[in-house]
């Protein structure tokens, strides 16, 4: 059933864009588009603190953008869907084009 305004189909897209709204989350998605990574690898690559990276991974995981799987004592994070990597790459490319 659709609402009288007809915006129901955009709800999921809006939630995805909200989850991607922080620059560090875009950077995390870009890194995970290359290969799965553990938190310490993202910390090293992004130059951010472990608590900050973990907090943003939690948001991305809650939004269904990333998933974690055990790799020994660590959790390796990967993108759930490659479409998100394309969205981020296109947004970064578009922003770099200027006005």
C-alpha positions in Angstrom: 0.0 0.0 0.0 1.3 3.4 -0.8 0.9 6.6 1.1 -1.2 9.5 -0.3 2.0 11.4 -1.0 3.6 8.6 -3.1 7.0 8.9 -1.3 7.1 5.4 0.2 9.3 4.1 -2.5 12.0 6.7 -1.6 12.2 5.7 2.1 14.9 3.1 1.7 17.0 5.3 -0.5 16.7 8.2 2.0 17.9 5.9 4.8 20.8 4.7 2.7 21.8 8.3 1.9 21.5 9.2 5.6 23.9 6.4 6.5 26.4 7.6 3.9 26.1 11.3 5.0 29.4 11.4 6.9 32.7 11.8 5.0 34.4 9.1 7.0 31.6 6.7 6.1 32.2 7.5 2.4 35.9 6.8 3.0 35.1 3.5 4.7 32.9 2.4 1.8 35.6 3.4 -0.7 38.2 1.3 1.2 35.8 -1.7 1.5 35.1 -1.5 -2.2 38.8 -2.5 -2.8 38.7 -5.4 -0.3 37.4 -6.5 3.1 39.2 -4.9 6.0 39.5 -5.2 9.8 39.0 -2.2 12.0 42.7 -1.8 12.6 43.4 -1.7 8.9 40.8 1.0 8.4 42.2 3.0 11.3 45.7 2.8 9.7 44.5 3.7 6.2 42.1 6.5 7.2 44.2 8.0 10.0 41.2 8.0 12.4 40.9 6.6 15.9 39.6 3.1 16.5 36.5 4.2 18.5 35.5 6.6 15.7 35.9 4.0 12.9 34.0 1.4 15.0 31.2 3.9 15.6 30.8 4.6 11.9 31.0 0.9 11.0 28.2 0.3 13.5 26.1 2.9 11.6 26.9 1.3 8.2 26.2 -2.2 9.5 22.9 -1.0 11.0 21.9 0.4 7.6 22.8 -2.9 5.9 25.7 -1.4 3.9 28.4 -3.5 5.5 28.6 -6.9 7.1 31.2 -8.4 9.5 32.6 -11.9 9.5 35.0 -13.4 12.0 38.6 -13.7 10.9 40.3 -15.3 13.9 40.2 -12.8 16.8 39.1 -10.0 14.4 36.1 -9.1 12.4 36.6 -8.4 8.7 34.1 -5.9 7.2 32.9 -6.1 3.6 30.3 -4.3 1.6 27.0 -6.1 1.4 26.3 -4.9 -2.1 28.6 -3.4 -4.7 26.0 -0.9 -5.8 26.8 1.2 -2.8 30.4 1.4 -3.9 29.2 2.8 -7.2 27.0 5.4 -5.6 29.9 6.6 -3.4 32.4 6.6 -6.3 29.9 8.6 -8.5 29.2 11.1 -5.7 32.9 11.6 -5.0 33.6 12.0 -8.8 30.7 14.4 -9.1 31.8 16.5 -6.2 35.3 16.8 -7.7 33.9 18.2 -10.9 33.2 21.5 -9.3 30.3 23.9 -9.9 
